[in-house]
Amino acid sequence: MKRVHLYISGLVQGVGFRWYARSQAAAVGGVAGFARNLPDGRVEIVAEGTAEDLDRYLDALCAGGLGANISGVEKIEEEGGAGAFRGFSIRF
């Protein structure tokens, strides 16, 4: 298991991007975590899963749909996921 922090910039607030992030996690399967808006206009995503699932998730997140609104992705990888999440949630 791995954990990644993603900081997504672009037109990602006020357009349903957090729900899109959750739906992409469900579509990939094996990805748990959360998405939340940040005060600076970015969306933070914390996701856990296998390296392969996380790569597929990032690819799905950036391809088409609301992924077209993304202008930048900062990815910070952490060793080992803590298994702290059950499913993928949206935080407010």
N, C-alpha and C positions, 0 to 999 in steps of 0.2 A: 504494500500500500504506500501511496505517496500523497502528499498534500501540496496544492499550489494555491497561491494568491494571484488573482488576475485583477488588474486595474484597467478597465475598459474606458476609453475616451471616445468622444464623438457625440453624435446626437443620440444619446442613450438614456436620457431622463425624460419622462413625460410621454413616452411612446410605447410603453409596455415591454421594455427591454428585460426587466427582471423576470417577468412571466415567460418571455421567450427563452431566457437562460434556463429557467426551470424546465420548460418543455423539451429543450435540447438535452438536458441531463436525463430526463425520462426516456427520450428516444434512444440515446446511446446505451443507457442502462449501466449499472455498476458505478455511477457517479453520485456522490452524496455531498451536501454542503449547503451553502446559502449565497444569495445575492442581495446587495443593498445599495441604495443611493448614497453617495458621498456629497458633502457640502460644496465641493469644488466642481461638481457637474459630472464626475466620473461615476461608474458603477464598480463596486468591489465584489468580486466573486471569490469565495473560498471553496475549493473542491477537493474531494478525496476519492481515490480509486486506484486501480492499477495504472501503470505508466501508459499502457496501450489505451485504456478507457479514457484517460485524461487527454491524450493526444487526439483521439477521435472526438471528444467533447469540444476541444478548442477548434478543431477543423469545422465541426458542425456549427458552432457558435458564430464563426466568421464567414460562413458560406451562405449567401443569399438571404432572403427574409430580412429581418432587422439587422443581421450581420452587415448589410450594406451600409448601415449608419456608423459603423466603427471606423474611427480614424487612427486609433492606436491601441496596442495591447502591451502592457507591462506585465511580464510573467516572473514571479518569484517562486522558485521551487524550494520545498522543504523536504528533507529526508523523512521518510516514514510518516504515514498518516496515523493519526491518533485513534481513528475509528469513532470519533466523537459525534458523528452525524448519522441520523437515520432518515434517509430520503434527502430531498433538496427543498429548502424553504426560501421564502422571501422575507427579508427583515426590513422593518420600517424604522 
